[in-house]
Amino acid sequence: MSDESDATAALSADELLDIVDEQDRVVGQARRAEAYARRLRHRSTFVLARDPEDRIFVHRRTAQKLIFPSHYDMFVGGVVGAGESWDEAALREAEEELGVSGLPAPRPLFKFLYESPEYTWWSAIYEVRCPYEVNPQAEEVAWHTFLPEAELAGKLTEWQWTPDGLEAYQRLLAHRTA
């Protein structure tokens, strides 16, 4: 790992998050590393980014990520910082991970509570159209492409996906048909 990657990982682990209860009410604050280590419920955004041809941005996370390293994901996004709004976090994370600026505001779709034996967070699902050429953050994204939705569907059983992203995508598909 490079010194720059070490510094980025340290800053990420040190990020202050709002800790929330089962109803998504703020009950305290903790550093990201502590929230993950102690399974403290916090907030996270998931932004499905499409290009002008309606393909979905898909990427493989770097090996240095705090959780789910080297997994594939069909969402960009991340944790909501302490005091930050859902919408602010969705736009910030989308622009950071895609490596663009001037994105339109991502459109909020729905929220759900993600829970696994290791992690728990309230998840807000968004969509955005990215009309720009992307230049993803090297600290976040090891590989990327835009895939047509049918091709993405074929990869769901072939690639190792982030568990939260896969659940979010399955819920998004169900949301569309509801």
C-alpha positions in Angstrom: 0.0 0.0 0.0 1.4 3.4 -0.9 1.8 6.2 1.7 -1.0 8.1 -0.1 -3.3 5.0 0.2 -2.3 4.7 3.9 -3.1 8.3 4.6 -6.5 8.0 2.7 -7.4 4.9 4.7 -6.5 6.6 8.0 -8.6 9.7 7.1 -11.5 7.4 6.1 -11.4 5.4 9.4 -11.2 8.7 11.3 -14.3 10.3 9.7 -17.0 11.3 12.2 -20.4 9.7 11.6 -23.9 10.2 13.2 -25.0 7.0 15.0 -28.7 6.3 14.6 -31.3 4.0 16.0 -33.8 1.6 14.4 -36.0 4.6 13.3 -33.0 6.5 11.9 -32.9 9.1 14.7 -29.5 10.4 15.7 -28.4 9.1 19.1 -24.7 9.9 19.1 -21.5 10.2 17.0 -18.5 7.9 16.5 -15.5 7.6 14.2 -16.1 5.3 11.2 -13.6 2.7 12.3 -15.3 2.5 15.7 -18.8 2.3 14.1 -17.6 -0.7 12.0 -15.7 -2.4 14.8 -18.6 -2.0 17.3 -21.5 -2.5 14.8 -22.9 0.9 15.4 -25.8 1.8 13.1 -25.1 4.8 10.9 -26.1 6.1 7.5 -24.9 5.3 4.0 -25.9 6.4 0.4 -26.1 4.2 -2.7 -26.2 6.0 -6.0 -26.9 4.1 -9.2 -25.1 6.2 -11.9 -26.1 5.8 -15.5 -24.3 7.2 -18.6 -26.2 8.9 -21.5 -26.6 5.4 -23.1 -28.4 4.3 -20.0 -25.6 1.9 -19.0 -24.9 1.4 -15.3 -21.5 2.3 -13.7 -19.9 -0.8 -12.3 -16.6 -1.0 -10.4 -14.3 -3.1 -8.3 -13.3 -1.6 -5.0 -9.7 -1.3 -4.2 -8.0 -3.8 -1.9 -7.4 -1.0 0.7 -11.1 -0.4 1.4 -12.1 -0.7 5.1 -14.9 -3.1 4.3 -15.6 -5.3 1.3 -12.2 -4.8 -0.3 -11.8 -5.9 -3.9 -15.6 -6.6 -4.3 -17.7 -5.4 -7.2 -20.4 -2.8 -6.8 -23.1 -1.3 -9.0 -23.4 1.8 -6.8 -21.2 4.7 -5.9 -21.8 6.3 -2.5 -20.7 5.9 1.0 -21.2 7.0 4.6 -23.1 10.1 5.5 -20.8 12.4 7.6 -21.9 13.7 11.0 -24.4 16.6 10.4 -24.5 16.0 6.7 -27.8 15.6 4.9 -28.6 12.4 2.8 -28.8 14.5 -0.4 -25.5 16.3 0.3 -23.8 13.0 0.9 -25.2 11.3 -2.2 -24.0 14.2 -4.4 -20.6 14.4 -2.7 -19.9 10.7 -2.8 -21.1 10.3 -6.5 -18.9 13.2 -7.6 -15.9 11.9 -5.6 -16.1 8.3 -6.7 -16.9 9.1 -10.4 -14.2 11.8 -10.4 -16.5 14.5 -11.9 -18.0 17.8 -10.8 -21.3 19.5 -11.7 -23.5 16.3 -11.5 -27.2 17.0 -11.3 -28.6 16.2 -7.8 -29.1 12.5 -7.5 -32.8 11.6 -7.3 -33.8 9.9 -4.0 -35.8 6.7 -4.4 -36.2 4.9 -1.0 -34.5 3.9 2.2 -34.0 0.6 3.9 -32.2 -0.8 6.9 -29.2 -3.0 6.0 -28.3 -5.5 8.6 -25.7 -8.3 8.6 -24.0 -10.1 11.5 -21.0 -7.6 11.1 -22.7 -4.3 10.0 -25.8 -2.3 10.2 -26.7 1.0 8.5 -29.6 3.0 7.1 -29.3 3.0 3.4 -30.7 5.6 1.0 -31.0 4.6 -2.7 -30.5 7.3 -5.4 -30.2 7.5 -9.1 -28.2 10.0 -11.2 -27.4 10.5 -14.9 -23.7 11.2 -15.5 -23.3 13.1 -18.7 -19.5 13.4 -18.2 -16.5 11.2 -18.8 -15.7 9.6 -15.5 -12.3 9.6 -13.8 -12.8 7.5 -10.7 -10.8 8.0 -7.5 -7.8 5.6 -7.6 -8.1 5.2 -3.8 -11.7 4.0 -4.2 -12.0 2.2 -7.6 -9.6 -0.4 -8.9 -11.5 -1.1 -12.2 -14.6 0.3 -13.8 -16.9 0.2 -16.8 -20.5 1.0 -17.8 -22.7 -2.1 -18.4 -26.1 -2.4 -20.0 -28.6 -3.6 -17.3 -29.0 -7.0 -19.0 -25.2 -7.6 -19.0 -25.1 -6.5 -15.3 -27.8 -9.1 -14.5 -25.7 -11.8 -16.0 -22.7 -10.8 -13.7 -24.7 -11.0 -10.5 -23.9 -14.7 -10.0 -20.4 -14.5 -11.5 -18.7 -11.7 -9.6 -18.2 -11.2 -5.9 -20.4 -8.2 -5.1 -20.5 -6.1 -2.0 -23.3 -7.7 0.1 -25.0 -4.3 0.9 -24.8 -3.2 -2.8 -26.3 -6.5 -4.0 -29.1 -6.2 -1.4 -29.7 -2.6 -2.4 -29.8 -3.5 -6.1 -32.3 -6.4 -5.5 -34.5 -4.0 -3.5 -34.2 -1.4 -6.3 -35.4 -4.0 -8.9 -38.3 -4.9 -6.6 -39.1 -1.2 -6.0 -39.4 -0.7 -9.8 -42.0 -3.4 -10.1 -44.0 -2.4 -7.1 
